[in-house]
Structure formats: C-alpha cells, structure tokens
Amino acid sequence: MEMDYAALFIAFTLLFLAEMGDKTQLMAMTLAHRYKVLPVMVGTFAAFALLNLLAVLVGEGLARIVPRNAVLVVAGLLFLLFAWRSWRDSAEEPTEATTIDHRRAWLTSFTLIFVAELGDKTQLAMVALAAKTGALWSVYIGGTLALWTVSLLGILVGHTLLRKIEPRWVHRAAALLFLGFGLLALGQASVGLLAGRG
C-alpha cells in the first residue's frame, strides 16, 4: 500500500475545516462533560473509523443501501431522546461515574456520532476525495485523523472548560442543543419524504 501524502494532507485539511464547530464537535463536548473522557473518546473514534471505512470502500453505493431519510429519522429520534435525558439530568444531583456509565458512555458516543454523521457532508467529502484521487487509504487515514482531532478538541473543552460551569446549566444547554438537532433532522426527513426522496 503506497501512501499518497498529498491526498492525505488534502483529506485532513478539508475534513478538519468542515467539521470544526459542527454538531459532532458540540456532541463530543457535551458527552465529555456528562461522562468520563476515555469511553467518550473510544466511542467517538470507533464511530468515525467505521464511518470513514464505509465511505472509502462502499462510496456512493452507501446512499442506496441506507436511505438518507431513514438515517435522519433515527438521528432525530436519538437526539430527542438525548435532549430529554439531558434535561432530566439537570434536575438531579451529580453522581460519580460507574462501570455501567463507562459502557453507556461508549455506546451513547458511538451511536450518536455514527447516526449523526452517516451520509453527512464530511462522509460525502471522503467519498468524493477517494473517487477523485483513487488513494483510498490515504484519504481514509487523513480524513480519520482530522475527525479524531476535531472530536478530541471538543472532548477536551467539554471535560475542562465546561466543568467550570454549573452542571445543571450545561445539561439544560445540551438538552436544547440536542432538541434543535433532533427537530432539524426530523424536519429534513419530512421534506425529503414529501419531495419523494428515499
């Protein structure tokens, strides 16, 4: 496997800039405030590794396998569930994380990131780059490193800076954020269904 460093650099730069400040980084931030850093990082990194692998290997066929509107509905419902849980948690006293919380953190991080990013602009950019350059593994490595870096920045901010804010307010802000993401995803799915797409 010969590495195309130009393709790697382009993939890293493009995806880093595209994802900075995006909903996924905000999700990583919120998750890192709610759970311990390591399981959030592992779940997030695993989701991106799998998503990017699908992007470079399956490419445009992914849209035919998984209809966009179905992904949006699932993502919307997950966001609404997470919004409800965050709002509910804002009324509870904070407790120490347990082993169950580690498993829940990993699974929640993996699921939210995977569903939110499936068919998103960054995955479509990877499909296009892989097709254009033909350097699948270089695009995969560059894109994955970029998304990991952006997520890690969000996780570190969530774990450090957000800790200085009273947890109740962070949970409420997270609830409103996820409510917005959920309604937006369901709205996009409705528009797609009304337009007769997938």
GUGULUM-902517 format. One line per field, with one value per atom (N, C-alpha, C): residue number from 1; residue in three letters; x, y, z. Coordinates in steps of 0.02 Angstrom, whole numbers, plus 50000, padded with zeros to 5 digits. Example, Ala and Ser with C-alpha at 12.3 -4.5 7.8 and 13.67 -1.06 7.14 Angstrom:
<bapas>
n <- 1;1;1;2;2;2
res <- ALA;ALA;ALA;SER;SER;SER
c1 <- 50660;50615;50660;50642;50684;50645
c2 <- 49716;49775;49835;49888;49947;50002
c3 <- 50390;50390;50390;50354;50357;50394
</bapas>
This chain:
<bapas>
n <- 1;1;1;2;2;2;3;3;3;4;4;4;5;5;5;6;6;6;7;7;7;8;8;8;9;9;9;10;10;10;11;11;11;12;12;12;13;13;13;14;14;14;15;15;15;16;16;16;17;17;17;18;18;18;19;19;19;20;20;20;21;21;21;22;22;22;23;23;23;24;24;24;25;25;25;26;26;26;27;27;27;28;28;28;29;29;29;30;30;30;31;31;31;32;32;32;33;33;33;34;34;34;35;35;35;36;36;36;37;37;37;38;38;38;39;39;39;40;40;40;41;41;41;42;42;42;43;43;43;44;44;44;45;45;45;46;46;46;47;47;47;48;48;48;49;49;49;50;50;50;51;51;51;52;52;52;53;53;53;54;54;54;55;55;55;56;56;56;57;57;57;58;58;58;59;59;59;60;60;60;61;61;61;62;62;62;63;63;63;64;64;64;65;65;65;66;66;66;67;67;67;68;68;68;69;69;69;70;70;70;71;71;71;72;72;72;73;73;73;74;74;74;75;75;75;76;76;76;77;77;77;78;78;78;79;79;79;80;80;80;81;81;81;82;82;82;83;83;83;84;84;84;85;85;85;86;86;86;87;87;87;88;88;88;89;89;89;90;90;90;91;91;91;92;92;92;93;93;93;94;94;94;95;95;95;96;96;96;97;97;97;98;98;98;99;99;99;100;100;100;101;101;101;102;102;102;103;103;103;104;104;104;105;105;105;106;106;106;107;107;107;108;108;108;109;109;109;110;110;110;111;111;111;112;112;112;113;113;113;114;114;114;115;115;115;116;116;116;117;117;117;118;118;118;119;119;119;120;120;120;121;121;121;122;122;122;123;123;123;124;124;124;125;125;125;126;126;126;127;127;127;128;128;128;129;129;129;130;130;130;131;131;131;132;132;132;133;133;133;134;134;134;135;135;135;136;136;136;137;137;137;138;138;138;139;139;139;140;140;140;141;141;141;142;142;142;143;143;143;144;144;144;145;145;145;146;146;146;147;147;147;148;148;148;149;149;149;150;150;150;151;151;151;152;152;152;153;153;153;154;154;154;155;155;155;156;156;156;157;157;157;158;158;158;159;159;159;160;160;160;161;161;161;162;162;162;163;163;163;164;164;164;165;165;165;166;166;166;167;167;167;168;168;168;169;169;169;170;170;170;171;171;171;172;172;172;173;173;173;174;174;174;175;175;175;176;176;176;177;177;177;178;178;178;179;179;179;180;180;180;181;181;181;182;182;182;183;183;183;184;184;184;185;185;185;186;186;186;187;187;187;188;188;188;189;189;189;190;190;190;191;191;191;192;192;192;193;193;193;194;194;194;195;195;195;196;196;196;197;197;197;198;198;198
res <- MET;MET;MET;GLU;GLU;GLU;MET;MET;MET;ASP;ASP;ASP;TYR;TYR;TYR;ALA;ALA;ALA;ALA;ALA;ALA;LEU;LEU;LEU;PHE;PHE;PHE;ILE;ILE;ILE;ALA;ALA;ALA;PHE;PHE;PHE;THR;THR;THR;LEU;LEU;LEU;LEU;LEU;LEU;PHE;PHE;PHE;LEU;LEU;LEU;ALA;ALA;ALA;GLU;GLU;GLU;MET;MET;MET;GLY;GLY;GLY;ASP;ASP;ASP;LYS;LYS;LYS;THR;THR;THR;GLN;GLN;GLN;LEU;LEU;LEU;MET;MET;MET;ALA;ALA;ALA;MET;MET;MET;THR;THR;THR;LEU;LEU;LEU;ALA;ALA;ALA;HIS;HIS;HIS;ARG;ARG;ARG;TYR;TYR;TYR;LYS;LYS;LYS;VAL;VAL;VAL;LEU;LEU;LEU;PRO;PRO;PRO;VAL;VAL;VAL;MET;MET;MET;VAL;VAL;VAL;GLY;GLY;GLY;THR;THR;THR;PHE;PHE;PHE;ALA;ALA;ALA;ALA;ALA;ALA;PHE;PHE;PHE;ALA;ALA;ALA;LEU;LEU;LEU;LEU;LEU;LEU;ASN;ASN;ASN;LEU;LEU;LEU;LEU;LEU;LEU;ALA;ALA;ALA;VAL;VAL;VAL;LEU;LEU;LEU;VAL;VAL;VAL;GLY;GLY;GLY;GLU;GLU;GLU;GLY;GLY;GLY;LEU;LEU;LEU;ALA;ALA;ALA;ARG;ARG;ARG;ILE;ILE;ILE;VAL;VAL;VAL;PRO;PRO;PRO;ARG;ARG;ARG;ASN;ASN;ASN;ALA;ALA;ALA;VAL;VAL;VAL;LEU;LEU;LEU;VAL;VAL;VAL;VAL;VAL;VAL;ALA;ALA;ALA;GLY;GLY;GLY;LEU;LEU;LEU;LEU;LEU;LEU;PHE;PHE;PHE;LEU;LEU;LEU;LEU;LEU;LEU;PHE;PHE;PHE;ALA;ALA;ALA;TRP;TRP;TRP;ARG;ARG;ARG;SER;SER;SER;TRP;TRP;TRP;ARG;ARG;ARG;ASP;ASP;ASP;SER;SER;SER;ALA;ALA;ALA;GLU;GLU;GLU;GLU;GLU;GLU;PRO;PRO;PRO;THR;THR;THR;GLU;GLU;GLU;ALA;ALA;ALA;THR;THR;THR;THR;THR;THR;ILE;ILE;ILE;ASP;ASP;ASP;HIS;HIS;HIS;ARG;ARG;ARG;ARG;ARG;ARG;ALA;ALA;ALA;TRP;TRP;TRP;LEU;LEU;LEU;THR;THR;THR;SER;SER;SER;PHE;PHE;PHE;THR;THR;THR;LEU;LEU;LEU;ILE;ILE;ILE;PHE;PHE;PHE;VAL;VAL;VAL;ALA;ALA;ALA;GLU;GLU;GLU;LEU;LEU;LEU;GLY;GLY;GLY;ASP;ASP;ASP;LYS;LYS;LYS;THR;THR;THR;GLN;GLN;GLN;LEU;LEU;LEU;ALA;ALA;ALA;MET;MET;MET;VAL;VAL;VAL;ALA;ALA;ALA;LEU;LEU;LEU;ALA;ALA;ALA;ALA;ALA;ALA;LYS;LYS;LYS;THR;THR;THR;GLY;GLY;GLY;ALA;ALA;ALA;LEU;LEU;LEU;TRP;TRP;TRP;SER;SER;SER;VAL;VAL;VAL;TYR;TYR;TYR;ILE;ILE;ILE;GLY;GLY;GLY;GLY;GLY;GLY;THR;THR;THR;LEU;LEU;LEU;ALA;ALA;ALA;LEU;LEU;LEU;TRP;TRP;TRP;THR;THR;THR;VAL;VAL;VAL;SER;SER;SER;LEU;LEU;LEU;LEU;LEU;LEU;GLY;GLY;GLY;ILE;ILE;ILE;LEU;LEU;LEU;VAL;VAL;VAL;GLY;GLY;GLY;HIS;HIS;HIS;THR;THR;THR;LEU;LEU;LEU;LEU;LEU;LEU;ARG;ARG;ARG;LYS;LYS;LYS;ILE;ILE;ILE;GLU;GLU;GLU;PRO;PRO;PRO;ARG;ARG;ARG;TRP;TRP;TRP;VAL;VAL;VAL;HIS;HIS;HIS;ARG;ARG;ARG;ALA;ALA;ALA;ALA;ALA;ALA;ALA;ALA;ALA;LEU;LEU;LEU;LEU;LEU;LEU;PHE;PHE;PHE;LEU;LEU;LEU;GLY;GLY;GLY;PHE;PHE;PHE;GLY;GLY;GLY;LEU;LEU;LEU;LEU;LEU;LEU;ALA;ALA;ALA;LEU;LEU;LEU;GLY;GLY;GLY;GLN;GLN;GLN;ALA;ALA;ALA;SER;SER;SER;VAL;VAL;VAL;GLY;GLY;GLY;LEU;LEU;LEU;LEU;LEU;LEU;ALA;ALA;ALA;GLY;GLY;GLY;ARG;ARG;ARG;GLY;GLY;GLY
c1 <- 50043;50000;50044;50043;50084;50043;50075;50040;50046;49990;49987;49981;50037;50038;49999;49996;49957;49883;49859;49788;49774;49822;49814;49807;49851;49851;49786;49765;49703;49643;49640;49585;49585;49644;49649;49625;49651;49635;49561;49536;49466;49418;49429;49383;49391;49451;49462;49423;49429;49394;49318;49296;49224;49192;49229;49199;49207;49253;49266;49203;49178;49118;49053;49058;48999;48963;48904;48864;48900;48943;48978;49027;49061;49108;49069;49011;48970;48944;48927;48906;48962;49022;49080;49092;49085;49093;49043;48981;48927;48937;48954;48965;49022;49076;49134;49119;49070;49050;49008;48970;48923;48958;49004;49038;49113;49148;49221;49249;49310;49339;49354;49384;49407;49352;49296;49243;49212;49207;49181;49229;49293;49344;49343;49341;49341;49279;49220;49158;49158;49180;49182;49232;49292;49344;49323;49291;49268;49215;49169;49116;49146;49193;49224;49266;49301;49341;49296;49239;49193;49159;49136;49104;49150;49212;49259;49277;49281;49294;49237;49175;49117;49120;49141;49144;49192;49253;49302;49292;49262;49253;49187;49134;49067;49051;49075;49067;48995;48981;48914;48859;48877;48828;48797;48830;48804;48736;48725;48661;48605;48622;48570;48556;48607;48599;48560;48578;48545;48512;48445;48410;48422;48436;48451;48395;48333;48277;48271;48286;48284;48337;48396;48450;48430;48399;48378;48325;48278;48226;48258;48302;48335;48377;48415;48457;48413;48359;48314;48286;48264;48237;48290;48350;48405;48421;48423;48437;48383;48320;48265;48270;48288;48298;48354;48409;48465;48448;48407;48384;48344;48298;48256;48298;48347;48390;48433;48458;48499;48458;48397;48353;48336;48320;48304;48364;48424;48484;48499;48473;48487;48453;48403;48367;48396;48442;48470;48537;48554;48619;48672;48730;48782;48808;48820;48847;48912;48950;49012;48997;49039;49029;49044;49005;49015;49036;49048;49067;49011;48949;48892;48893;48911;48915;48968;49023;49075;49047;49012;48982;48930;48889;48838;48870;48924;48959;48987;49017;49045;48990;48937;48882;48846;48833;48799;48841;48906;48951;48954;48964;48968;48904;48848;48783;48766;48772;48755;48799;48864;48910;48897;48890;48880;48818;48762;48699;48699;48727;48727;48771;48825;48872;48861;48819;48806;48774;48809;48785;48792;48829;48838;48890;48898;48942;49014;49038;49107;49115;49065;49070;49064;49021;49015;49079;49112;49176;49228;49228;49275;49261;49198;49179;49207;49195;49217;49294;49328;49402;49430;49402;49427;49417;49358;49344;49390;49401;49441;49515;49543;49614;49631;49584;49599;49642;49662;49706;49662;49628;49578;49607;49664;49690;49720;49748;49774;49717;49662;49604;49574;49571;49544;49585;49651;49694;49690;49696;49694;49627;49572;49506;49492;49512;49500;49541;49603;49644;49614;49587;49556;49495;49452;49391;49407;49457;49479;49506;49545;49575;49520;49472;49418;49377;49363;49325;49363;49428;49469;49469;49472;49469;49403;49348;49282;49279;49307;49307;49346;49404;49445;49411;49378;49341;49284;49248;49193;49215;49274;49298;49330;49358;49393;49353;49342;49310;49237;49200;49130;49123;49176;49173;49169;49188;49187;49116;49072;49002;48960;48911;48867;48835;48840;48816;48744;48701;48631;48623;48662;48656;48685;48738;48768;48718;48686;48637;48578;48556;48499;48519;48578;48602;48609;48636;48643;48574;48526;48458;48429;48437;48411;48447;48513;48554;48531;48522;48501;48428;48387;48319;48319;48361;48367;48392;48444;48470;48416;48378;48326;48271;48248;48194;48218;48280;48308;48312;48337;48343;48274;48225;48157;48126;48140;48115;48145;48210;48242;48214;48201;48172;48102;48062;47994;47996;48042;48048;48068;48116;48138;48082;48042;47987;47933;47919;47868;47891;47957;47984;47992;47979;47982;48051;48098;48165;48172;48194;48211;48165
c2 <- 49940;50000;50062;50098;50158;50218;50258;50316;50377;50408;50470;50526;50558;50608;50671;50686;50745;50733;50672;50655;50653;50628;50625;50695;50740;50809;50845;50835;50867;50842;50776;50747;50774;50777;50802;50874;50916;50988;51001;50969;50980;50958;50899;50872;50907;50927;50964;51030;51067;51131;51122;51069;51057;51039;51003;50977;51024;51072;51118;51158;51153;51190;51157;51098;51063;51029;51002;50970;50913;50878;50821;50844;50899;50925;50948;50979;51000;50940;50886;50824;50795;50793;50766;50807;50873;50918;50902;50894;50880;50812;50762;50694;50692;50730;50731;50766;50811;50842;50794;50753;50708;50644;50617;50554;50565;50511;50514;50517;50546;50560;50497;50447;50389;50353;50334;50299;50343;50408;50453;50455;50459;50461;50395;50339;50274;50266;50283;50278;50323;50385;50433;50412;50392;50371;50309;50261;50200;50215;50261;50279;50310;50356;50387;50338;50293;50243;50200;50179;50137;50178;50238;50280;50295;50311;50328;50268;50210;50148;50134;50144;50136;50186;50247;50300;50282;50260;50247;50180;50131;50065;50058;50082;50075;50134;50193;50254;50273;50291;50317;50265;50201;50148;50148;50181;50184;50217;50267;50303;50257;50209;50162;50109;50091;50040;50068;50129;50160;50225;50224;50285;50344;50401;50462;50480;50475;50494;50448;50384;50337;50356;50374;50395;50458;50505;50568;50556;50511;50496;50465;50415;50383;50434;50475;50526;50575;50597;50644;50616;50553;50522;50512;50494;50487;50555;50607;50674;50695;50681;50698;50659;50595;50554;50583;50601;50628;50697;50735;50800;50790;50742;50727;50704;50659;50634;50690;50734;50790;50837;50852;50896;50864;50799;50762;50763;50754;50753;50820;50874;50941;50950;50909;50915;50869;50824;50776;50799;50774;50787;50748;50777;50740;50682;50625;50566;50544;50504;50478;50429;50429;50383;50312;50264;50194;50156;50090;50048;50048;50047;50048;50113;50168;50232;50230;50193;50188;50153;50098;50062;50105;50139;50182;50240;50268;50323;50301;50242;50216;50206;50172;50156;50219;50265;50327;50368;50374;50412;50381;50315;50280;50289;50277;50278;50348;50398;50467;50491;50480;50503;50465;50399;50359;50380;50385;50401;50473;50519;50589;50601;50563;50575;50532;50481;50436;50476;50482;50520;50595;50618;50690;50717;50783;50815;50790;50774;50751;50681;50639;50572;50577;50621;50630;50660;50704;50732;50677;50629;50573;50529;50517;50478;50512;50577;50615;50615;50627;50627;50559;50506;50439;50423;50443;50430;50471;50534;50579;50560;50544;50531;50457;50412;50341;50316;50362;50344;50331;50274;50260;50264;50231;50227;50293;50331;50397;50443;50441;50481;50458;50392;50364;50387;50381;50400;50475;50515;50588;50612;50585;50605;50583;50522;50496;50535;50549;50589;50658;50688;50754;50752;50703;50698;50679;50638;50622;50684;50724;50785;50835;50846;50893;50868;50803;50774;50779;50766;50769;50840;50890;50960;50973;50948;50956;50919;50859;50819;50854;50882;50916;50979;51016;51075;51055;51001;50978;50955;50924;50897;50950;51003;51053;51117;51153;51219;51214;51165;51159;51137;51108;51086;51147;51205;51265;51294;51269;51293;51244;51270;51227;51174;51109;51054;51062;51090;51097;51139;51193;51236;51204;51166;51131;51079;51042;50991;51024;51080;51114;51140;51169;51194;51135;51079;51020;50995;50996;50972;51015;51080;51125;51114;51103;51091;51027;50974;50911;50913;50951;50961;50994;51045;51079;51031;50991;50942;50892;50869;50819;50846;50906;50936;50951;50973;50986;50923;50868;50804;50779;50782;50759;50804;50869;50915;50901;50886;50869;50804;50755;50692;50703;50746;50761;50794;50841;50874;50824;50780;50728;50681;50661;50615;50648;50712;50749;50760;50766;50776;50710;50654;50588;50559;50580;50554;50504;50442;50390;50385
c3 <- 50000;50000;50000;49945;49938;49962;50004;50033;49988;49974;49936;49987;50003;50056;50038;49973;49951;49965;49948;49961;50036;50074;50147;50176;50152;50177;50158;50095;50072;50113;50123;50161;50233;50263;50332;50336;50292;50294;50280;50228;50209;50264;50291;50341;50408;50425;50487;50486;50430;50425;50421;50386;50378;50445;50487;50549;50609;50605;50661;50675;50737;50757;50734;50703;50679;50737;50723;50776;50810;50772;50802;50855;50842;50892;50954;50944;51001;51040;51003;51037;51079;51050;51087;51150;51144;51201;51257;51237;51285;51317;51277;51303;51353;51338;51382;51448;51448;51511;51552;51518;51550;51575;51535;51551;51559;51574;51577;51507;51501;51436;51395;51426;51388;51351;51383;51344;51290;51302;51250;51191;51206;51153;51113;51148;51114;51070;51097;51058;50997;51007;50952;50898;50920;50872;50834;50869;50836;50784;50800;50753;50690;50698;50640;50599;50633;50598;50553;50579;50540;50485;50501;50451;50392;50408;50355;50313;50344;50308;50258;50282;50238;50180;50195;50144;50088;50106;50054;50019;50053;50023;49986;50016;49986;49942;49964;49924;49912;49850;49834;49841;49840;49848;49918;49965;50033;50036;49994;49993;49970;49926;49903;49957;49995;50047;50106;50128;50185;50163;50155;50133;50180;50152;50191;50240;50218;50261;50321;50312;50368;50420;50396;50441;50479;50444;50476;50530;50517;50567;50629;50619;50675;50714;50677;50710;50749;50718;50752;50816;50815;50875;50929;50908;50957;50989;50948;50975;51025;51009;51054;51119;51114;51174;51218;51185;51223;51252;51216;51243;51307;51304;51363;51421;51408;51462;51492;51449;51474;51517;51495;51534;51601;51599;51661;51709;51681;51723;51754;51723;51750;51818;51832;51896;51950;51929;51977;52004;52062;52091;52053;52038;52002;52044;52011;52046;52014;52050;52022;51966;51915;51859;51882;51857;51874;51812;51820;51763;51712;51735;51689;51649;51682;51647;51592;51604;51552;51490;51501;51445;51410;51450;51421;51383;51411;51377;51310;51309;51246;51195;51215;51170;51146;51193;51175;51126;51141;51097;51028;51025;50961;50921;50953;50918;50893;50936;50916;50859;50865;50813;50748;50752;50692;50654;50690;50656;50631;50671;50651;50590;50583;50529;50467;50473;50416;50359;50304;50247;50255;50306;50317;50267;50268;50219;50222;50282;50288;50257;50266;50236;50160;50136;50064;50035;50073;50050;50044;50091;50088;50028;50014;49955;49892;49886;49827;49822;49878;49876;49858;49886;49871;49797;49770;49700;49654;49674;49632;49631;49690;49694;49682;49698;49693;49750;49794;49851;49912;49913;49965;50035;50046;50114;50137;50091;50109;50129;50091;50108;50174;50183;50245;50306;50302;50358;50371;50318;50326;50354;50326;50350;50421;50437;50504;50556;50540;50587;50598;50544;50550;50596;50586;50627;50698;50708;50777;50812;50775;50804;50825;50780;50795;50855;50855;50911;50976;50973;51033;51062;51019;51042;51078;51049;51081;51147;51150;51211;51266;51248;51298;51324;51279;51301;51347;51328;51369;51438;51440;51503;51548;51518;51558;51568;51514;51520;51544;51517;51538;51610;51639;51709;51756;51732;51774;51778;51735;51735;51775;51810;51850;51805;51824;51782;51759;51802;51784;51721;51714;51656;51594;51603;51545;51519;51565;51544;51508;51534;51501;51432;51427;51362;51313;51338;51296;51274;51320;51303;51246;51250;51198;51132;51137;51077;51042;51080;51051;51027;51061;51038;50969;50962;50897;50843;50858;50810;50791;50841;50829;50784;50800;50760;50688;50682;50616;50575;50605;50570;50548;50593;50576;50523;50527;50476;50408;50405;50342;50313;50359;50336;50308;50340;50316;50247;50238;50173;50120;50138;50091;50072;50121;50108;50065;50080;50041;49969;49961;49894;49857;49894;49862;49857;49903;49902;49959;49944;49992;50049
</bapas>
